[in-house]
Amino acid sequence: MTQQSLKKKRRDFWEHPWSYMESFFIGTGLLLTGFMMEIFFPSKEEFLISYPYNVLFLGSYIAILFVAYYKFSDIQLIRWLTKVPASISSIVLVTFMVMIMGVVPQIPSENATIITLGLNHITTHWAFLLILLQFLTCLGLVTVKRMMQFSWSNFGFVVSHLGLFIAIVAGVLGSGDLERLSLNVFEGKPSIMAYNDAEEEVELPFAIYLNDFIIKEYNPKLALVDNKTGSIAHNNGKNLYLVEKGETYYFKQYEVHIDDFLENAGKHGINYFFVNEVGSPPAAKVTVTNTEDKSIVKGWISSGSFRYPYQSLKISDDYSIVMTIPEPKEFSSDIDILTKDGERINTTLLVNEAFYYKGWDIYQLSYDEKMGKWSDLSVVELVRDPWLPVIYSGIFMMIIGAMNMFWLGNKINKED
């Protein structure tokens, strides 16, 4: 091969058509531009647009994509955006930003570098938004191109790419219409006024009536506390034991036997007795034996409650035996949903299990922790995302497209 033919095959930078070199150069330029914008114009707060402006923006964006391809497809920039190098480079750079999000905690930081570069809020970062816009534009133009050159052999490609476009765009634009509210409901009282993240009142289209708040607790735990520091003493990795009647546990040189355990107790004199009243805490009678000098200490301990003080047992000048506050095992709310039509719908709300009602996902969120199992307050979370069906539709389209391309590819292999 001659020197002249080699020169002809050598490709100049920015020579048409643009390849991976130019594509990564443009993508990296977008990232650097985004980081510079982040330094001088920080995007700490999420930019949200809600209905109807997000719908108008989406309609305008889609119209621009169609016009750009139909009228200006002969322009180098538009041709490049429909090619593989532009798509691959944008996917790689979006993945790079997502990797940063996975490495750097997306929480408030005191690190000056992280704050300056905005690495702890990638989803609102200028660089991420710019490269995501390039990716969506590539995806949209490629889909438009295949749609305007449609054939049934392209069906899987068009449907899968259109589904991905719909899912991503709906997820981004739909965040402005997402409602997340909390509602305080007291037993025997209907509640209709909820609060958003900005502590603003929002009236619900229905009321929630709390019939009963139910909580189940684990038994409290036993711990050895350092009298000087007030902290739990280390015990070879086993610092806490579940309080169970008849059990014997060991803390350092101390043998602790649970003589008696009362889930609900009231104090009379120096002793505790079982009672069934609001605010009655758990209590346990223990016998502590020092295995080194055989000394014995007996007494009652209690975690206390909003009504009764806690009770510890001092077993030496250095240590005391205490009982921790019982931890909740599970809690739920027996509620009625009261509609404006007079309908009354009964259900039980659980943590992390939503009850769906007319576009709202209703969850059990919290309760009055100070009152514990005697709480007559239930905090309910209500979430409404009108764009969620659109996102699911996009995902379903991706599945249909993938299945079609798999079937078509399998059919071609059999024919070959």
C-alpha positions as CSV (number, residue, x, y, z in Angstrom):
1,M,0.0,0.0,0.0
2,T,1.4,3.3,-1.0
3,Q,2.1,6.3,1.2
4,Q,-0.6,8.3,-0.8
5,S,-3.3,5.6,-0.1
6,L,-2.4,5.6,3.6
7,K,-2.9,9.4,3.7
8,K,-6.3,9.0,2.0
9,K,-7.4,6.4,4.6
10,R,-6.2,8.6,7.5
11,R,-9.2,10.5,8.9
12,D,-9.1,14.1,10.0
13,F,-10.6,15.2,13.3
14,W,-14.1,16.7,12.7
15,E,-14.3,15.1,9.3
16,H,-17.8,14.0,8.4
17,P,-19.3,11.7,9.5
18,W,-18.4,12.2,13.1
19,S,-17.1,9.0,14.9
20,Y,-16.5,8.0,18.5
21,M,-13.6,10.4,18.9
22,E,-15.8,13.5,18.1
23,S,-18.7,12.0,20.1
24,F,-16.8,11.5,23.3
25,F,-15.2,15.0,22.7
26,I,-18.7,16.6,22.6
27,G,-20.0,14.5,25.5
28,T,-17.0,15.4,27.6
29,G,-17.4,19.0,26.7
30,L,-21.0,18.9,27.9
31,L,-19.8,17.4,31.2
32,L,-17.1,20.0,31.7
33,T,-19.7,22.7,30.9
34,G,-22.0,21.2,33.4
35,F,-19.3,21.2,36.1
36,M,-18.4,24.8,35.4
37,M,-22.1,25.7,35.7
38,E,-22.3,23.8,38.9
39,I,-19.4,25.8,40.4
40,F,-20.8,29.2,39.5
41,F,-24.6,28.4,39.5
42,P,-25.1,25.5,42.0
43,S,-28.2,23.5,41.3
44,K,-28.7,22.3,44.9
45,E,-32.5,22.4,44.7
46,E,-34.4,20.1,42.5
47,F,-35.9,21.9,39.5
48,L,-39.5,20.7,39.2
49,I,-42.2,21.5,36.7
50,S,-45.8,20.3,37.3
51,Y,-48.9,20.0,35.3
52,P,-49.8,21.5,32.9
53,Y,-46.3,22.9,32.2
54,N,-44.6,19.5,32.1
55,V,-47.1,18.2,29.6
56,L,-46.6,21.3,27.4
57,F,-42.8,20.9,27.7
58,L,-43.1,17.3,26.7
59,G,-45.3,18.1,23.7
60,S,-42.9,20.8,22.6
61,Y,-39.9,18.6,23.0
62,I,-41.4,15.8,20.9
63,A,-42.5,18.3,18.2
64,I,-39.0,19.6,18.0
65,L,-37.6,16.1,17.6
66,F,-40.0,15.4,14.7
67,V,-39.3,18.8,13.0
68,A,-35.6,18.4,13.5
69,Y,-35.5,15.1,11.7
70,Y,-38.1,15.9,9.1
71,K,-36.7,19.3,8.1
72,F,-33.1,19.3,9.1
73,S,-31.9,15.6,8.8
74,D,-29.3,16.7,6.2
75,I,-27.5,18.8,8.9
76,Q,-24.4,17.1,10.3
77,L,-25.4,17.6,13.9
78,I,-28.8,16.0,13.4
79,R,-27.3,13.1,11.4
80,W,-24.7,12.6,14.1
81,L,-27.4,12.4,16.9
82,T,-29.1,9.6,15.0
83,K,-25.9,7.5,14.8
84,V,-24.4,4.9,17.1
85,P,-21.3,6.8,18.3
86,A,-23.5,9.7,19.7
87,S,-25.7,7.2,21.5
88,I,-22.9,5.0,22.9
89,S,-20.9,8.0,24.1
90,S,-23.9,9.5,25.9
91,I,-24.7,6.1,27.5
92,V,-21.1,5.8,28.7
93,L,-21.1,9.3,30.2
94,V,-24.5,8.9,31.8
95,T,-23.2,5.7,33.4
96,F,-20.1,7.6,34.6
97,M,-22.3,10.1,36.4
98,V,-24.4,7.3,37.9
99,M,-21.3,5.7,39.2
100,I,-20.3,8.9,40.9
101,M,-23.8,8.9,42.5
102,G,-23.1,5.3,43.7
103,V,-19.7,6.2,45.2
104,V,-20.4,9.6,46.7
105,P,-23.2,9.6,49.3
106,Q,-26.1,11.7,48.1
107,I,-26.4,13.5,51.4
108,P,-25.3,16.9,52.8
109,S,-21.5,16.9,53.1
110,E,-18.9,19.1,54.8
111,N,-16.2,18.2,52.3
112,A,-15.3,21.4,50.3
113,T,-14.5,19.6,47.1
114,I,-17.7,17.6,47.1
115,I,-19.7,20.8,47.8
116,T,-18.0,22.8,45.1
117,L,-18.4,20.2,42.4
118,G,-21.9,19.3,43.5
119,L,-21.1,15.6,43.7
120,N,-23.6,14.9,46.5
121,H,-26.7,15.8,44.4
122,I,-26.0,14.2,41.0
123,T,-29.7,13.9,40.0
124,T,-29.9,17.8,39.9
125,H,-26.4,18.3,38.7
126,W,-26.0,20.4,35.6
127,A,-23.6,17.9,34.0
128,F,-25.9,15.0,34.6
129,L,-28.9,17.0,33.2
130,L,-26.9,18.1,30.1
131,I,-25.6,14.6,29.2
132,L,-29.1,13.1,30.0
133,L,-30.6,15.6,27.6
134,Q,-28.1,14.5,24.9
135,F,-29.0,10.8,25.5
136,L,-32.7,11.5,25.3
137,T,-32.3,13.5,22.2
138,C,-30.3,10.7,20.5
139,L,-32.9,8.2,21.7
140,G,-35.8,10.3,20.5
141,L,-34.3,11.1,17.1
142,V,-33.4,7.5,16.5
143,T,-37.0,6.4,17.3
144,V,-38.4,9.1,15.1
145,K,-36.1,8.0,12.3
146,R,-37.3,4.4,12.5
147,M,-40.9,5.5,12.8
148,M,-40.7,7.5,9.6
149,Q,-39.0,4.6,7.9
150,F,-41.4,2.1,9.5
151,S,-41.5,-1.5,8.5
152,W,-42.7,-4.5,10.5
153,S,-39.1,-5.7,10.8
154,N,-38.4,-2.5,12.8
155,F,-41.4,-3.0,15.1
156,G,-39.4,-4.4,18.0
157,F,-36.8,-1.7,17.7
158,V,-39.3,1.1,17.6
159,V,-41.4,-0.2,20.4
160,S,-38.5,-0.9,22.8
161,H,-36.8,2.5,22.1
162,L,-40.0,4.4,22.3
163,G,-40.8,2.6,25.6
164,L,-37.4,3.6,27.1
165,F,-37.9,7.2,26.0
166,I,-41.4,7.3,27.6
167,A,-40.2,5.7,30.8
168,I,-37.2,8.1,31.3
169,V,-39.1,11.3,30.3
170,A,-42.1,10.4,32.4
171,G,-39.9,9.7,35.4
172,V,-38.1,13.1,35.0
173,L,-41.1,15.3,34.2
174,G,-43.5,13.4,36.5
175,S,-41.5,14.2,39.6
176,G,-43.1,17.6,39.7
177,D,-46.6,16.1,40.1
178,L,-45.5,13.6,42.8
179,E,-47.3,14.2,46.0
180,R,-46.0,12.8,49.3
181,L,-48.2,13.7,52.3
182,S,-48.3,12.8,56.0
183,L,-51.5,12.7,57.9
184,N,-51.9,12.6,61.7
185,V,-54.9,10.5,62.7
186,F,-56.2,10.1,66.3
187,E,-58.3,7.3,67.5
188,G,-62.0,8.1,67.2
189,K,-61.5,11.2,65.0
190,P,-61.7,11.6,61.2
191,S,-58.8,13.5,59.6
192,I,-58.8,15.2,56.2
193,M,-56.0,17.8,56.4
194,A,-52.5,16.4,55.5
195,Y,-49.1,18.1,55.3
196,N,-46.5,18.1,52.5
197,D,-42.7,18.3,52.9
198,A,-43.0,22.1,53.2
199,E,-45.4,21.7,56.2
200,E,-48.2,23.2,54.1
201,E,-51.7,21.9,54.6
202,V,-53.3,19.9,51.8
203,E,-56.9,18.9,51.9
204,L,-57.5,15.3,50.9
205,P,-60.5,14.2,48.7
206,F,-61.4,11.8,51.5
207,A,-61.1,11.4,55.3
208,I,-59.4,8.7,57.3
209,Y,-60.9,7.5,60.6
210,L,-58.7,5.6,63.0
211,N,-60.5,2.8,64.7
212,D,-57.5,1.3,66.6
213,F,-53.7,1.6,66.6
214,I,-52.0,-1.8,67.2
215,I,-48.4,-2.3,68.1
216,K,-46.5,-5.5,69.0
217,E,-43.2,-5.1,70.9
218,Y,-40.1,-7.3,71.5
219,N,-39.2,-8.0,75.0
220,P,-36.8,-5.4,76.4
221,K,-33.1,-6.1,76.6
222,L,-30.7,-6.4,79.5
223,A,-27.5,-4.3,79.6
224,L,-24.6,-3.6,81.9
225,V,-23.9,0.1,82.2
226,D,-20.7,1.9,83.3
227,N,-21.7,4.1,86.2
228,K,-19.0,6.6,85.4
229,T,-19.6,7.1,81.7
230,G,-23.3,6.1,81.5
231,S,-22.5,4.0,78.4
232,I,-23.1,0.3,77.8
233,A,-20.2,-1.8,78.9
234,H,-18.5,-4.0,76.3
235,N,-19.1,-7.7,76.9
236,N,-17.1,-9.6,74.3
237,G,-19.5,-8.6,71.5
238,K,-22.6,-9.6,73.4
239,N,-23.7,-6.4,75.1
240,L,-27.5,-6.9,75.1
241,Y,-29.6,-9.9,76.1
242,L,-33.4,-10.3,75.6
243,V,-35.2,-10.4,78.9
244,E,-36.8,-13.8,79.4
245,K,-38.1,-15.2,82.7
246,G,-35.8,-18.0,84.0
247,E,-32.9,-17.2,81.7
248,T,-29.3,-16.6,83.0
249,Y,-26.9,-14.3,81.3
250,Y,-23.3,-13.3,81.9
251,F,-21.7,-9.8,81.9
252,K,-18.0,-9.8,82.6
253,Q,-17.7,-11.5,86.0
254,Y,-21.4,-11.1,86.8
255,E,-24.1,-13.9,86.5
256,V,-27.5,-12.4,86.0
257,H,-30.6,-14.5,86.5
258,I,-34.1,-13.3,85.5
259,D,-36.3,-14.4,88.4
260,D,-39.5,-12.8,87.1
261,F,-40.7,-10.7,84.2
262,L,-43.8,-8.6,83.9
263,E,-44.8,-7.0,80.5
264,N,-47.0,-4.4,82.3
265,A,-46.1,-3.5,85.8
266,G,-46.8,-0.9,88.4
267,K,-44.5,-0.1,91.4
268,H,-45.7,-0.3,95.0
269,G,-43.0,0.3,97.6
270,I,-39.9,-1.4,96.4
271,N,-41.7,-4.1,94.4
272,Y,-43.5,-4.3,91.0
273,F,-46.8,-6.0,90.4
274,F,-48.7,-6.8,87.2
275,V,-51.2,-4.1,86.3
276,N,-53.2,-3.4,83.2
277,E,-53.3,0.4,82.8
278,V,-52.0,3.0,80.4
279,G,-48.3,3.8,80.9
280,S,-47.4,0.6,82.8
281,P,-43.9,-0.3,81.7
282,P,-42.2,-3.8,81.7
283,A,-40.2,-4.8,84.8
284,A,-38.0,-7.7,85.8
285,K,-36.7,-9.1,89.1
286,V,-33.1,-10.1,88.8
287,T,-30.5,-11.8,90.9
288,V,-26.9,-10.8,90.2
289,T,-24.0,-12.9,91.4
290,N,-20.4,-11.8,91.3
291,T,-18.5,-15.0,90.3
292,E,-15.2,-13.7,91.8
293,D,-16.3,-12.8,95.3
294,K,-19.7,-14.7,95.4
295,S,-21.5,-11.5,96.5
296,I,-25.2,-11.4,95.5
297,V,-27.4,-8.4,94.7
298,K,-31.2,-8.7,94.1
299,G,-33.7,-6.2,92.9
300,W,-36.1,-4.9,90.3
301,I,-35.3,-3.1,87.0
302,S,-37.6,-1.4,84.7
303,S,-37.4,0.5,81.4
304,G,-39.9,3.1,82.6
305,S,-42.4,4.9,80.4
306,F,-43.9,8.4,79.9
307,R,-45.8,7.7,83.2
308,Y,-43.2,5.9,85.4
309,P,-39.4,6.5,85.8
310,Y,-36.9,3.9,84.8
311,Q,-35.4,1.7,87.5
312,S,-31.8,0.4,87.5
313,L,-30.0,-1.9,89.8
314,K,-26.5,-0.9,91.1
315,I,-24.4,-4.0,91.5
316,S,-21.1,-2.3,92.3
317,D,-19.4,1.1,92.3
318,D,-18.5,0.6,88.7
319,Y,-21.6,-1.1,87.1
320,S,-25.4,-1.2,87.1
321,I,-27.9,-3.5,85.4
322,V,-30.5,-1.7,83.3
323,M,-33.4,-2.5,81.0
324,T,-33.7,-0.9,77.6
325,I,-36.9,0.5,76.1
326,P,-38.8,-2.3,74.2
327,E,-38.4,-2.1,70.4
328,P,-41.5,-2.3,68.2
329,K,-41.9,-5.6,66.3
330,E,-44.7,-4.4,64.1
331,F,-47.4,-1.8,64.2
332,S,-50.5,-1.2,62.2
333,S,-53.7,0.9,62.0
334,D,-57.2,-0.3,61.6
335,I,-58.8,2.6,59.6
336,D,-61.9,3.5,57.7
337,I,-61.7,5.6,54.5
338,L,-64.6,8.0,54.4
339,T,-65.6,9.3,51.0
340,K,-67.6,12.3,50.1
341,D,-70.3,9.9,48.7
342,G,-70.8,8.5,52.1
343,E,-68.9,5.3,51.4
344,R,-66.9,3.7,54.3
345,I,-64.0,1.4,53.3
346,N,-62.2,-0.5,56.1
347,T,-58.6,-1.7,55.9
348,T,-55.5,-2.3,58.0
349,L,-52.5,-0.2,57.2
350,L,-49.1,-1.9,57.5
351,V,-45.5,-0.6,57.2
352,N,-44.1,-0.9,53.7
353,E,-47.4,-2.4,52.4
354,A,-49.5,0.1,50.6
355,F,-53.3,0.2,50.4
356,Y,-54.3,1.6,47.0
357,Y,-57.3,3.9,46.8
358,K,-58.2,6.1,43.7
359,G,-54.6,7.0,42.8
360,W,-53.3,7.2,46.3
361,D,-50.9,4.7,47.9
362,I,-51.5,4.8,51.7
363,Y,-48.9,3.5,54.1
364,Q,-48.5,3.2,57.9
365,L,-45.6,5.5,58.7
366,S,-45.2,6.2,62.4
367,Y,-46.8,6.9,65.7
368,D,-46.3,8.8,69.0
369,E,-43.0,7.1,70.1
370,K,-43.2,8.8,73.5
371,M,-46.5,7.1,74.3
372,G,-45.2,3.8,72.8
373,K,-47.8,1.0,72.6
374,W,-50.4,3.3,74.3
375,S,-50.2,5.8,71.4
376,D,-53.6,7.0,70.1
377,L,-51.9,8.7,67.2
378,S,-51.1,7.1,63.9
379,V,-49.0,8.9,61.3
380,V,-50.1,7.9,57.8
381,E,-48.2,8.5,54.5
382,L,-50.1,9.1,51.3
383,V,-48.3,9.0,47.9
384,R,-49.8,10.0,44.6
385,D,-47.8,9.7,41.3
386,P,-50.1,10.3,38.3
387,W,-47.2,9.6,35.9
388,L,-46.5,6.1,37.3
389,P,-48.9,4.4,34.8
390,V,-47.0,6.1,32.0
391,I,-43.7,4.8,33.3
392,Y,-45.1,1.3,33.6
393,S,-46.4,1.6,30.0
394,G,-42.9,2.5,28.8
395,I,-41.4,-0.5,30.7
396,F,-44.1,-2.8,29.2
397,M,-43.3,-1.5,25.7
398,M,-39.6,-2.3,26.3
399,I,-40.5,-5.8,27.2
400,I,-42.8,-6.2,24.2
401,G,-40.0,-4.8,21.9
402,A,-37.3,-7.1,23.4
403,M,-39.6,-10.1,23.0
404,N,-40.3,-9.2,19.3
405,M,-36.6,-8.7,18.5
406,F,-35.7,-12.0,20.2
407,W,-38.4,-13.8,18.3
408,L,-37.4,-12.2,15.0
409,G,-33.8,-13.0,15.5
410,N,-34.6,-16.6,16.4
411,K,-36.7,-16.8,13.2
412,I,-33.9,-15.5,11.0
413,N,-31.4,-18.0,12.5
414,K,-33.8,-20.9,11.8
415,E,-34.3,-19.8,8.2
416,D,-30.5,-19.5,7.8
